[in-house]
């Protein structure tokens, strides 16, 4: 039989724009944004055993999971501070300063600034509170006016002390994506410093998953992600694709800015939904002629927003102050990661990233970083997809793939544990040994399997039939106390969407949105209360 030709393989070469300043972006040929993975010398394709590929994938995925868990712990702590009683903030800045006494949570930033000016003089107070521009930093969001806000000072302290180790990693990651994100923000006419939203949303982790099941660098819920064109299925989750997710996030932010008329109001709406912000504005006394960034602080000071949303903009300002001038806040050893650059290869059917890594003479970890949206470490069966490979390896991968026997494209499948299954039963089902399963899953505890747990199963030298692919179980959610409905209201539970709530009560989605001042772009979160129209 004649071997298929490479007509269906195409290569897109990547190039990186000069990055002489922080706002420089990376772009690959043909408008595909680029990024940099240095090729790692690998073992030739014909000398690497397929079984070891499964082990490499298992180890790489486990490593990503551990790293994501560590980052998520810090993020949970960051967002969990919204539920803690506020404490007096001690500003940690290059110039030591005694903490200014504060009576309670109603103390405003201008009061702090006034007291600092009384004690130290106006110029010195600006330096202490981070509002002075000695380092020549220029912001296109208004940080100077609000840098003395009490909650901004508290989050400056949090980033410098409580989360210092992780924040250093996050600042390093900015080098990977900052240029690309700034370029996209600029193309939509948005302030480029909104790039720092990624620090407080996810720590620039593409694999971050929040307690509300928001995913990726930009923390999209499934419904909002799909609304902005992201593909989400058991094989591909483009919320984890830094380039496509950034396109979606920038479009979402542009819609929010156009709707609300303020960058900070739009940022708050990114967290809580535009309808909630608009309801807060309507509660302000009088009839405001216009809205501005100051409007956010007006509705926040009056507690018209949840604590998490009241603190969202202060977190952004604190993160921006440090990220723009890290040395000034004690982060003197940040080593920014280089931007990613890559070639793109179209793969026509299911193929393991470990196999493609071998063809590219690189590591599985490098392929996973370039392609975090392939959630199972395998391209989807039965459809063509574009895979990123390190720059300069695209032609090589295409040529080697064309010569690759079909039964060598897959070295593993994944199995999701069902109730009552044991490791021995799983091994018997796939005709492998328990030792092989342990080797491919280095952190597996056979005496503590969980329902829905993913197990990598080596499949050396086999053509994998469609029936071998298992479907990941739907995430299970624990219903929170106080959930449900009362007097025509419904409290949103984890995993619920506006569509599912509308179906539950037998009302139209449009009617539900109108009753709550929402649009299709509004994000609802667990704990929100919705009015159910009659």
C-alpha positions, 0 to 999 in steps of 0.5 A: 500500500502506498504511504500517504503523502504530506499534502495534509501537513502544513507548516507555519513558520514563526518569527518574533518581533523585536522586544526592546520594551515591555510592550513589544509583542511576539507574532508568528508568520501569517499573524499567528502570535508566537512564543519561544521554546528552546529545542532540547536535544532528544533521542532519535525517533527509532530508538525510544520505546513507546512505553517510555513515552507514556511514562514521560507523559504521566510524569509531565502531567503529574508535574504540571498538576503539582505546580498548578496546585501550588499556584492555586493554593496561593490564588485561593489565599489571595481571593480568600482574603476577601472573606477575612476581617480587614487588618491595618495595612503596613505599607512595605515599600523601599522606604520604611514607614511606621504603620498609620493607625486606622480605626476600621474598614471605612478608612479611605485611601485619601485619609491614609495619604493625608496622614502620611503627608502630615507625618512625612511631607508630601514628596516623601509620602508619595514615595512611601505610598508608591505614587511617586514615579522616581523610576520613570514607570508610566502606567496607562491605568490610573494607579497614582490616584488610588495607590494610597487606598488601604486595600491596595496597601494590604495587597502590596503587603500580601504580594511582598510577604505572604505570596512572595515566592509564588509572585516571583514565579508569576513575574518571571512568567510575564516574560512569556506572554506580556508582549503578546497580551499587550499587543492584543490589548493595544489592537482593541484600544484598551489600556495595555496595563490590563495585562496585570489582570492575569497576575491576580486571575491565575498567576499566568498559569494556563492550567489554573482551575478555580473553585468555581471551575473557571479555567486557564490564564484568564479564568473563563467559565465554560459558558463565557468561553464558548460565547467568545469562540473558545472550543471546550470538549473532552479533548481540547480546552482552549481556555488553557490556550494562552493565545486564543484565551487572550483573544477571547479575554480582550474581546470580553474586556472591550465589550465591558469597557464599552458597556460600562465606560470605565476601565476599573468598572470593566475589570470589576465586571470581569470578576462579578458580571456587568449586571452586578456593577450596573446595579451598584451604580444605580444605588448611588445617591443622586443621578450621576452624569457620568461614570469613571474609575472613581465610581468603582471606589464609590460603590465599593466603599458603600459595600454595594459589591461582594468583598471579592469584587470590592478588592478586585481592583485594589489587587490589580493596582497592587500587582501593577505597581510591583510588576511595572517596577519590581526592584522598587518593591524588593523583587530584585532577582526576577529572571523573565522567561523568554517569549514563546516562538513556534512552528505549527503542524497540522496533525490529521488524527489522534497522536500523542504529544510524546510521539510528536516531542520525539519527532521534534527532538524535544521534551514532552514538557516542552510540547505540553507548554506549547499545547496546554489546551490538549488536555489529555496529552493526545490530539483528538481522534477523527479530526485535524488540529494544529499542533505547535512545535519548537521553532525550526522543527516544523518541517522535520516533524512533518517529514517524520510524521509522514513516515510514521506507522499508524500503530506508532502514533499512540503510546498510551490511552487514558482511563477514568476510574469508575466505582469499585475498580481496582488497579488490577482490574484496569490492567487486565482490561487493557492487557497490561501489567500493574507494573506498567501502570505504576511506571506510567503514573508515578504518583499513583496510589493503588490503594486510594483510587478515586472515582473519576481519577485519570490513569495513563495506560501504555499501549505500545505498538497498537492501533487504538480503536475508537472504543478504547477512548474513555470520556472524562466524567462530568465534574461533581459539585457539592451543593452549598448550604443555603442554596436553592431558591426562596421567594422567586430567587435562586442562589447560584451553585457551583457549575450552574449557568444561566441556561441551566438555571433557566431550564430548571425553572422553566423560564426563557433565558432572555427573560432570566437575563432581563430580570437580572439586568444581565447579558449573554456576556455576564459571568455568574458565580457561586453564591450570586442570587438571581431573580426568577421571573414569573 
